[in-house]
Amino acid sequence: MSNIETEPLFAPGKARWLLEGGLETLDAGERQMLLVMAEMAELQGRELSAEEREVVARLRTDAVGDYDAKDVAKKVKKLVKGKRKKGAEPFTLPPGLARLKERGKK
């Protein structure tokens, strides 16, 4: 079982790659999504390395538009734990993903 506070945010070498030009290969939406994921990890207590903090700082500088990571966390929690609206269809996994989920239970 992994410990979210101590495991690295990015795959080995990925933070360095992002700082050395990898960020420029991502479009604005990908950079913003990466920033949201990094900030969510920080909110959950993950300790970032110096390189990871540098990547997050660059992402924050480049971010287009304002958003609040705590607000995103609140909305995701509501989405996940909220009650289904009357008449709404339940969420189901596509057949390929459902098979992967079943395979993971074995």
Secondary structure, 3 states (H helix, E strand, C coil): CCCCCCCCCCCCCHHHHHHHHHHHHCCHHHHHHHHHHHHHHHHCCCCCCHHHHHHHHHHHHHCCCCCCHHHHHHHHHHHHHCCCCCCCCCCCCCHHHHHHHHHHHC
